[in-house]
Amino acid sequence: MSPSTIPNAFRASAKASSSSDLCVGTLFLEALLTGVITPGELQWVTSHQQQFNRVEEATAIRLGRLLDTGRIQLGCRLG
């Protein structure tokens, strides 16, 4: 999968962000690609963390560390 297809795949699943269709791995890749995580996405991670398996937990922790170090910013994506 090329990086240019990741945002489109993410946007398709983000429309159903209240369901389990949103995936931590996809969210992580989107955040790395854009450098931004939205408050809604962060809220989704925190509200679903009890359902994560070990790999998803590790990905969420990595996402938090990237936020802490400033490599990913809390904000909104345009377009």
Biopython code that builds the backbone (N, CA, C, O; Angstrom):
import numpy as np
from Bio.PDB.StructureBuilder import StructureBuilder

atoms = [
    (1, "MET", "N", (0.844, -1.173, 0.000)),
    (1, "MET", "CA", (0.000, 0.000, 0.000)),
    (1, "MET", "C", (0.891, 1.238, 0.000)),
    (1, "MET", "O", (1.804, 1.343, 0.819)),
    (2, "SER", "N", (0.640, 2.150, -0.888)),
    (2, "SER", "CA", (1.445, 3.357, -0.949)),
    (2, "SER", "C", (0.936, 4.378, 0.062)),
    (2, "SER", "O", (-0.239, 4.339, 0.425)),
    (3, "PRO", "N", (1.792, 5.296, 0.528)),
    (3, "PRO", "CA", (1.364, 6.296, 1.499)),
    (3, "PRO", "C", (0.208, 7.154, 1.007)),
    (3, "PRO", "O", (-0.572, 7.648, 1.821)),
    (4, "SER", "N", (0.077, 7.345, -0.300)),
    (4, "SER", "CA", (-1.011, 8.188, -0.804)),
    (4, "SER", "C", (-2.379, 7.542, -0.633)),
    (4, "SER", "O", (-3.390, 8.243, -0.665)),
    (5, "THR", "N", (-2.441, 6.215, -0.450)),
    (5, "THR", "CA", (-3.738, 5.568, -0.266)),
    (5, "THR", "C", (-4.157, 5.491, 1.195)),
    (5, "THR", "O", (-5.322, 5.224, 1.490)),
    (6, "ILE", "N", (-3.238, 5.719, 2.100)),
    (6, "ILE", "CA", (-3.562, 5.611, 3.521)),
    (6, "ILE", "C", (-4.615, 6.625, 3.962)),
    (6, "ILE", "O", (-5.570, 6.234, 4.632)),
    (7, "PRO", "N", (-4.489, 7.916, 3.617)),
    (7, "PRO", "CA", (-5.502, 8.860, 4.067)),
    (7, "PRO", "C", (-6.903, 8.528, 3.575)),
    (7, "PRO", "O", (-7.868, 8.675, 4.325)),
    (8, "ASN", "N", (-7.033, 8.082, 2.321)),
    (8, "ASN", "CA", (-8.348, 7.741, 1.809)),
    (8, "ASN", "C", (-8.954, 6.555, 2.552)),
    (8, "ASN", "O", (-10.144, 6.562, 2.866)),
    (9, "ALA", "N", (-8.157, 5.557, 2.829)),
    (9, "ALA", "CA", (-8.651, 4.409, 3.590)),
    (9, "ALA", "C", (-9.043, 4.824, 4.989)),
    (9, "ALA", "O", (-10.036, 4.340, 5.531)),
    (10, "PHE", "N", (-8.262, 5.726, 5.581)),
    (10, "PHE", "CA", (-8.568, 6.184, 6.921)),
    (10, "PHE", "C", (-9.858, 6.974, 6.938)),
    (10, "PHE", "O", (-10.702, 6.767, 7.810)),
    (11, "ARG", "N", (-10.023, 7.882, 5.979)),
    (11, "ARG", "CA", (-11.227, 8.706, 5.948)),
    (11, "ARG", "C", (-12.472, 7.856, 5.774)),
    (11, "ARG", "O", (-13.522, 8.180, 6.329)),
    (12, "ALA", "N", (-12.374, 6.778, 5.015)),
    (12, "ALA", "CA", (-13.526, 5.898, 4.829)),
    (12, "ALA", "C", (-13.926, 5.244, 6.146)),
    (12, "ALA", "O", (-15.115, 5.121, 6.440)),
    (13, "SER", "N", (-12.945, 4.823, 6.939)),
    (13, "SER", "CA", (-13.278, 4.177, 8.205)),
    (13, "SER", "C", (-13.551, 5.197, 9.301)),
    (13, "SER", "O", (-14.248, 4.882, 10.265)),
    (14, "ALA", "N", (-13.024, 6.410, 9.180)),
    (14, "ALA", "CA", (-13.240, 7.424, 10.207)),
    (14, "ALA", "C", (-14.678, 7.914, 10.239)),
    (14, "ALA", "O", (-15.130, 8.440, 11.257)),
    (15, "LYS", "N", (-15.412, 7.746, 9.126)),
    (15, "LYS", "CA", (-16.818, 8.153, 9.106)),
    (15, "LYS", "C", (-17.617, 7.364, 10.126)),
    (15, "LYS", "O", (-18.616, 7.854, 10.651)),
    (16, "ALA", "N", (-17.185, 6.150, 10.406)),
    (16, "ALA", "CA", (-17.858, 5.299, 11.385)),
    (16, "ALA", "C", (-17.028, 5.237, 12.657)),
    (16, "ALA", "O", (-16.869, 4.164, 13.239)),
    (17, "SER", "N", (-16.496, 6.377, 13.097)),
    (17, "SER", "CA", (-15.548, 6.384, 14.207)),
    (17, "SER", "C", (-16.157, 5.922, 15.529)),
    (17, "SER", "O", (-15.422, 5.593, 16.459)),
    (18, "SER", "N", (-17.466, 5.892, 15.627)),
    (18, "SER", "CA", (-18.064, 5.406, 16.859)),
    (18, "SER", "C", (-18.087, 3.883, 16.905)),
    (18, "SER", "O", (-18.331, 3.303, 17.962)),
    (19, "SER", "N", (-17.839, 3.235, 15.785)),
    (19, "SER", "CA", (-17.824, 1.779, 15.761)),
    (19, "SER", "C", (-16.389, 1.274, 15.839)),
    (19, "SER", "O", (-15.446, 2.059, 15.931)),
    (20, "SER", "N", (-16.240, -0.028, 15.802)),
    (20, "SER", "CA", (-14.906, -0.610, 15.885)),
    (20, "SER", "C", (-14.207, -0.631, 14.531)),
    (20, "SER", "O", (-13.131, -1.215, 14.410)),
    (21, "ASP", "N", (-14.799, -0.002, 13.502)),
    (21, "ASP", "CA", (-14.175, 0.045, 12.180)),
    (21, "ASP", "C", (-12.877, 0.842, 12.199)),
    (21, "ASP", "O", (-11.967, 0.562, 11.419)),
    (22, "LEU", "N", (-12.782, 1.834, 13.084)),
    (22, "LEU", "CA", (-11.562, 2.613, 13.192)),
    (22, "LEU", "C", (-10.506, 1.716, 13.822)),
    (22, "LEU", "O", (-10.777, 1.023, 14.802)),
    (23, "CYS", "N", (-9.321, 1.731, 13.266)),
    (23, "CYS", "CA", (-8.256, 0.831, 13.690)),
    (23, "CYS", "C", (-7.086, 1.645, 14.223)),
    (23, "CYS", "O", (-6.732, 2.668, 13.636)),
    (24, "VAL", "N", (-6.483, 1.216, 15.316)),
    (24, "VAL", "CA", (-5.367, 1.928, 15.923)),
    (24, "VAL", "C", (-4.195, 2.022, 14.951)),
    (24, "VAL", "O", (-3.536, 3.059, 14.871)),
    (25, "GLY", "N", (-3.936, 0.959, 14.222)),
    (25, "GLY", "CA", (-2.839, 0.963, 13.266)),
    (25, "GLY", "C", (-3.033, 1.987, 12.159)),
    (25, "GLY", "O", (-2.095, 2.695, 11.790)),
    (26, "THR", "N", (-4.238, 2.066, 11.634)),
    (26, "THR", "CA", (-4.548, 3.042, 10.591)),
    (26, "THR", "C", (-4.444, 4.452, 11.139)),
    (26, "THR", "O", (-3.906, 5.345, 10.485)),
    (27, "LEU", "N", (-4.958, 4.644, 12.333)),
    (27, "LEU", "CA", (-4.875, 5.952, 12.987)),
    (27, "LEU", "C", (-3.419, 6.350, 13.203)),
    (27, "LEU", "O", (-3.047, 7.502, 12.980)),
    (28, "PHE", "N", (-2.607, 5.407, 13.633)),
    (28, "PHE", "CA", (-1.190, 5.658, 13.852)),
    (28, "PHE", "C", (-0.499, 6.074, 12.555)),
    (28, "PHE", "O", (0.263, 7.040, 12.536)),
    (29, "LEU", "N", (-0.763, 5.347, 11.481)),
    (29, "LEU", "CA", (-0.146, 5.677, 10.196)),
    (29, "LEU", "C", (-0.598, 7.044, 9.695)),
    (29, "LEU", "O", (0.210, 7.813, 9.173)),
    (30, "GLU", "N", (-1.872, 7.347, 9.848)),
    (30, "GLU", "CA", (-2.388, 8.655, 9.434)),
    (30, "GLU", "C", (-1.729, 9.769, 10.240)),
    (30, "GLU", "O", (-1.362, 10.804, 9.684)),
    (31, "ALA", "N", (-1.580, 9.562, 11.535)),
    (31, "ALA", "CA", (-0.942, 10.569, 12.384)),
    (31, "ALA", "C", (0.517, 10.759, 11.997)),
    (31, "ALA", "O", (1.005, 11.889, 11.968)),
    (32, "LEU", "N", (1.218, 9.675, 11.702)),
    (32, "LEU", "CA", (2.609, 9.791, 11.251)),
    (32, "LEU", "C", (2.707, 10.505, 9.910)),
    (32, "LEU", "O", (3.596, 11.329, 9.698)),
    (33, "LEU", "N", (1.794, 10.184, 9.016)),
    (33, "LEU", "CA", (1.818, 10.765, 7.680)),
    (33, "LEU", "C", (1.551, 12.263, 7.707)),
    (33, "LEU", "O", (2.215, 13.028, 7.008)),
    (34, "THR", "N", (0.578, 12.685, 8.516)),
    (34, "THR", "CA", (0.179, 14.096, 8.534)),
    (34, "THR", "C", (0.841, 14.886, 9.655)),
    (34, "THR", "O", (0.948, 16.110, 9.571)),
    (35, "GLY", "N", (1.289, 14.197, 10.708)),
    (35, "GLY", "CA", (1.847, 14.891, 11.865)),
    (35, "GLY", "C", (0.792, 15.441, 12.791)),
    (35, "GLY", "O", (1.097, 16.229, 13.686)),
    (36, "VAL", "N", (-0.473, 15.027, 12.582)),
    (36, "VAL", "CA", (-1.594, 15.564, 13.355)),
    (36, "VAL", "C", (-2.508, 14.428, 13.799)),
    (36, "VAL", "O", (-2.737, 13.474, 13.057)),
    (37, "ILE", "N", (-3.023, 14.542, 15.012)),
    (37, "ILE", "CA", (-4.097, 13.679, 15.485)),
    (37, "ILE", "C", (-5.196, 14.607, 15.989)),
    (37, "ILE", "O", (-4.919, 15.582, 16.686)),
    (38, "THR", "N", (-6.427, 14.306, 15.640)),
    (38, "THR", "CA", (-7.533, 15.174, 16.033)),
    (38, "THR", "C", (-8.005, 14.821, 17.445)),
    (38, "THR", "O", (-7.782, 13.702, 17.906)),
    (39, "PRO", "N", (-8.648, 15.753, 18.129)),
    (39, "PRO", "CA", (-9.189, 15.445, 19.458)),
    (39, "PRO", "C", (-10.171, 14.270, 19.425)),
    (39, "PRO", "O", (-10.203, 13.467, 20.358)),
    (40, "GLY", "N", (-10.965, 14.164, 18.368)),
    (40, "GLY", "CA", (-11.907, 13.049, 18.244)),
    (40, "GLY", "C", (-11.211, 11.709, 18.133)),
    (40, "GLY", "O", (-11.658, 10.721, 18.716)),
    (41, "GLU", "N", (-10.124, 11.673, 17.389)),
    (41, "GLU", "CA", (-9.348, 10.434, 17.247)),
    (41, "GLU", "C", (-8.699, 10.054, 18.568)),
    (41, "GLU", "O", (-8.679, 8.883, 18.945)),
    (42, "LEU", "N", (-8.176, 11.038, 19.260)),
    (42, "LEU", "CA", (-7.565, 10.783, 20.564)),
    (42, "LEU", "C", (-8.611, 10.287, 21.565)),
    (42, "LEU", "O", (-8.335, 9.399, 22.372)),
    (43, "GLN", "N", (-9.793, 10.856, 21.507)),
    (43, "GLN", "CA", (-10.894, 10.420, 22.376)),
    (43, "GLN", "C", (-11.282, 8.985, 22.044)),
    (43, "GLN", "O", (-11.577, 8.198, 22.944)),
    (44, "TRP", "N", (-11.283, 8.636, 20.748)),
    (44, "TRP", "CA", (-11.600, 7.269, 20.347)),
    (44, "TRP", "C", (-10.596, 6.285, 20.939)),
    (44, "TRP", "O", (-10.972, 5.228, 21.446)),
    (45, "VAL", "N", (-9.311, 6.645, 20.870)),
    (45, "VAL", "CA", (-8.265, 5.773, 21.416)),
    (45, "VAL", "C", (-8.488, 5.554, 22.908)),
    (45, "VAL", "O", (-8.439, 4.419, 23.384)),
    (46, "THR", "N", (-8.733, 6.627, 23.643)),
    (46, "THR", "CA", (-8.895, 6.488, 25.095)),
    (46, "THR", "C", (-10.164, 5.735, 25.466)),
    (46, "THR", "O", (-10.176, 5.010, 26.461)),
    (47, "SER", "N", (-11.226, 5.889, 24.694)),
    (47, "SER", "CA", (-12.471, 5.211, 25.041)),
    (47, "SER", "C", (-12.484, 3.736, 24.642)),
    (47, "SER", "O", (-13.296, 2.967, 25.157)),
    (48, "HIS", "N", (-11.599, 3.333, 23.736)),
    (48, "HIS", "CA", (-11.571, 1.942, 23.288)),
    (48, "HIS", "C", (-10.348, 1.162, 23.768)),
    (48, "HIS", "O", (-10.176, 0.001, 23.396)),
    (49, "GLN", "N", (-9.503, 1.774, 24.582)),
    (49, "GLN", "CA", (-8.249, 1.120, 24.948)),
    (49, "GLN", "C", (-8.435, -0.182, 25.721)),
    (49, "GLN", "O", (-7.551, -1.038, 25.684)),
    (50, "GLN", "N", (-9.533, -0.355, 26.406)),
    (50, "GLN", "CA", (-9.756, -1.610, 27.137)),
    (50, "GLN", "C", (-9.982, -2.787, 26.187)),
    (50, "GLN", "O", (-9.825, -3.940, 26.587)),
    (51, "GLN", "N", (-10.347, -2.508, 24.940)),
    (51, "GLN", "CA", (-10.616, -3.561, 23.964)),
    (51, "GLN", "C", (-9.392, -3.894, 23.109)),
    (51, "GLN", "O", (-9.457, -4.803, 22.282)),
    (52, "PHE", "N", (-8.285, -3.182, 23.290)),
    (52, "PHE", "CA", (-7.096, -3.383, 22.460)),
    (52, "PHE", "C", (-6.365, -4.664, 22.824)),
    (52, "PHE", "O", (-6.312, -5.068, 23.986)),
    (53, "ASN", "N", (-5.797, -5.295, 21.792)),
    (53, "ASN", "CA", (-4.904, -6.420, 22.050)),
    (53, "ASN", "C", (-3.509, -5.856, 22.325)),
    (53, "ASN", "O", (-3.334, -4.638, 22.357)),
    (54, "ARG", "N", (-2.523, -6.720, 22.524)),
    (54, "ARG", "CA", (-1.174, -6.252, 22.901)),
    (54, "ARG", "C", (-0.534, -5.362, 21.847)),
    (54, "ARG", "O", (0.104, -4.364, 22.182)),
    (55, "VAL", "N", (-0.697, -5.711, 20.594)),
    (55, "VAL", "CA", (-0.114, -4.910, 19.518)),
    (55, "VAL", "C", (-0.770, -3.536, 19.463)),
    (55, "VAL", "O", (-0.086, -2.526, 19.299)),
    (56, "GLU", "N", (-2.086, -3.495, 19.598)),
    (56, "GLU", "CA", (-2.806, -2.219, 19.586)),
    (56, "GLU", "C", (-2.420, -1.366, 20.797)),
    (56, "GLU", "O", (-2.294, -0.147, 20.683)),
    (57, "GLU", "N", (-2.235, -2.002, 21.949)),
    (57, "GLU", "CA", (-1.778, -1.272, 23.136)),
    (57, "GLU", "C", (-0.413, -0.644, 22.900)),
    (57, "GLU", "O", (-0.194, 0.521, 23.230)),
    (58, "ALA", "N", (0.495, -1.410, 22.334)),
    (58, "ALA", "CA", (1.835, -0.892, 22.057)),
    (58, "ALA", "C", (1.775, 0.264, 21.062)),
    (58, "ALA", "O", (2.516, 1.238, 21.192)),
    (59, "THR", "N", (0.902, 0.156, 20.082)),
    (59, "THR", "CA", (0.744, 1.221, 19.090)),
    (59, "THR", "C", (0.187, 2.483, 19.745)),
    (59, "THR", "O", (0.636, 3.589, 19.447)),
    (60, "ALA", "N", (-0.781, 2.321, 20.629)),
    (60, "ALA", "CA", (-1.355, 3.470, 21.328)),
    (60, "ALA", "C", (-0.312, 4.139, 22.230)),
    (60, "ALA", "O", (-0.266, 5.366, 22.322)),
    (61, "ILE", "N", (0.512, 3.344, 22.887)),
    (61, "ILE", "CA", (1.578, 3.903, 23.728)),
    (61, "ILE", "C", (2.576, 4.669, 22.871)),
    (61, "ILE", "O", (3.023, 5.755, 23.242)),
    (62, "ARG", "N", (2.921, 4.100, 21.728)),
    (62, "ARG", "CA", (3.839, 4.782, 20.801)),
    (62, "ARG", "C", (3.238, 6.110, 20.326)),
    (62, "ARG", "O", (3.942, 7.115, 20.226)),
    (63, "LEU", "N", (1.953, 6.105, 20.037)),
    (63, "LEU", "CA", (1.254, 7.318, 19.627)),
    (63, "LEU", "C", (1.331, 8.381, 20.722)),
    (63, "LEU", "O", (1.559, 9.557, 20.439)),
    (64, "GLY", "N", (1.142, 7.963, 21.964)),
    (64, "GLY", "CA", (1.254, 8.883, 23.096)),
    (64, "GLY", "C", (2.650, 9.454, 23.237)),
    (64, "GLY", "O", (2.816, 10.637, 23.535)),
    (65, "ARG", "N", (3.650, 8.622, 23.024)),
    (65, "ARG", "CA", (5.042, 9.107, 23.105)),
    (65, "ARG", "C", (5.356, 10.106, 22.005)),
    (65, "ARG", "O", (6.078, 11.078, 22.228)),
    (66, "LEU", "N", (4.817, 9.868, 20.824)),
    (66, "LEU", "CA", (5.016, 10.816, 19.727)),
    (66, "LEU", "C", (4.335, 12.148, 20.023)),
    (66, "LEU", "O", (4.851, 13.205, 19.663)),
    (67, "LEU", "N", (3.187, 12.098, 20.672)),
    (67, "LEU", "CA", (2.519, 13.328, 21.114)),
    (67, "LEU", "C", (3.352, 14.044, 22.167)),
    (67, "LEU", "O", (3.521, 15.263, 22.111)),
    (68, "ASP", "N", (3.871, 13.287, 23.124)),
    (68, "ASP", "CA", (4.680, 13.868, 24.205)),
    (68, "ASP", "C", (5.940, 14.552, 23.684)),
    (68, "ASP", "O", (6.349, 15.590, 24.205)),
    (69, "THR", "N", (6.551, 13.973, 22.660)),
    (69, "THR", "CA", (7.786, 14.537, 22.127)),
    (69, "THR", "C", (7.549, 15.626, 21.085)),
    (69, "THR", "O", (8.495, 16.277, 20.640)),
    (70, "GLY", "N", (6.301, 15.824, 20.697)),
    (70, "GLY", "CA", (5.984, 16.876, 19.738)),
    (70, "GLY", "C", (6.099, 16.474, 18.280)),
    (70, "GLY", "O", (5.975, 17.326, 17.400)),
    (71, "ARG", "N", (6.331, 15.211, 18.001)),
    (71, "ARG", "CA", (6.416, 14.767, 16.605)),
    (71, "ARG", "C", (5.039, 14.684, 15.971)),
    (71, "ARG", "O", (4.909, 14.760, 14.749)),
    (72, "ILE", "N", (4.003, 14.528, 16.799)),
    (72, "ILE", "CA", (2.612, 14.578, 16.345)),
    (72, "ILE", "C", (1.928, 15.671, 17.156)),
    (72, "ILE", "O", (2.096, 15.751, 18.373)),
    (73, "GLN", "N", (1.162, 16.503, 16.480)),
    (73, "GLN", "CA", (0.477, 17.614, 17.119)),
    (73, "GLN", "C", (-1.010, 17.325, 17.236)),
    (73, "GLN", "O", (-1.585, 16.640, 16.390)),
    (74, "LEU", "N", (-1.632, 17.848, 18.287)),
    (74, "LEU", "CA", (-3.082, 17.762, 18.442)),
    (74, "LEU", "C", (-3.687, 18.895, 17.644)),
    (74, "LEU", "O", (-3.347, 20.056, 17.873)),
    (75, "GLY", "N", (-4.568, 18.593, 16.720)),
    (75, "GLY", "CA", (-5.151, 19.631, 15.877)),
    (75, "GLY", "C", (-6.176, 19.060, 14.920)),
    (75, "GLY", "O", (-6.827, 18.059, 15.221)),
    (76, "CYS", "N", (-6.321, 19.695, 13.764)),
    (76, "CYS", "CA", (-7.264, 19.220, 12.763)),
    (76, "CYS", "C", (-6.570, 19.115, 11.422)),
    (76, "CYS", "O", (-5.583, 19.800, 11.154)),
    (77, "ARG", "N", (-7.112, 18.238, 10.582)),
    (77, "ARG", "CA", (-6.601, 18.068, 9.221)),
    (77, "ARG", "C", (-7.521, 18.789, 8.262)),
    (77, "ARG", "O", (-8.743, 18.726, 8.395)),
    (78, "LEU", "N", (-6.945, 19.464, 7.310)),
    (78, "LEU", "CA", (-7.732, 20.145, 6.286)),
    (78, "LEU", "C", (-7.860, 19.257, 5.061)),
    (78, "LEU", "O", (-6.910, 18.582, 4.665)),
    (79, "GLY", "N", (-9.030, 19.267, 4.476)),
    (79, "GLY", "CA", (-9.242, 18.559, 3.205)),
    (79, "GLY", "C", (-9.487, 17.170, 3.334)),
    (79, "GLY", "O", (-9.678, 16.481, 2.331)),
]
sb = StructureBuilder()
sb.init_structure("model")
sb.init_model(0)
sb.init_chain("A")
sb.init_seg("    ")
for serial, (resi, resn, name, xyz) in enumerate(atoms, 1):
    if name == "N":
        sb.init_residue(resn, " ", resi, " ")
    sb.init_atom(name, np.array(xyz, "f"), 0.0, 1.0, " ", f" {name:<3s}", serial, name[0])
structure = sb.get_structure()
